[in-house]
Amino acid sequence: MTDDARVTLVRRGLWLNYATLSYNIVEAAVSLLAGLLAGSVALVGFGFDSVIEVIASVAAQCPDRTLIGIAVLAASAIVMRCWRAPNAAWRVRSRAAR
């Protein structure tokens, strides 16, 4: 493979990575907002999944691979901590509807 071909492929791969990151950020924001407004635990969970994907993708670009594990564990801990708030709100709304 020539150097020019390699540079072209790396540039294309980076563009795809940035496009995917942009999409996932928008997807997370829309899912979290819609889920919180609608009281949907599924949408909020989908939004948190997108947040984890973004964090893992950014961490994967770091040269130190231990940062990947730390970032994913931190993101998972944040999601598990935040999961209680929408879940509790869902239970309150469900009881009020009865």
Beta strands, then each sheet from edge to edge (+ up, - down):
end
